[in-house]
Amino acid sequence: MQKLLVDENLSSSLVGLATDKGFVCSHVNHLGLTGQKDWELKAIILEGDWTFITNNGTDFRGPAKNPGGHGV
């Protein structure tokens, strides 16, 4: 089953929408991870086998000039 983790910069109402469609879904805030940068969530995302939903990918993948860096 696909597991979705919604970033704190997106509405927590997405959790209900995804759950209604049959996904296992949680929100970063619901897991007590509010305020962490996306790249700091990497271990949790991988360990939990989550698909991470965010709209600020540069925090996660780093800036274009330094891909893989810690972002902003």
Number of C-alpha atoms within 10 A of each C-alpha: 6 10 18 22 22 25 23 20 15 15 10 16 10 17 19 14 12 16 14 11 9 12 15 16 19 20 23 20 15 12 9 9 15 13 11 13 16 23 19 14 15 14 10 11 17 11 8 12 13 18 14 20 16 16 12 13 14 19 18 21 16 17 15 10 7 11 12 14 15 16 18 11
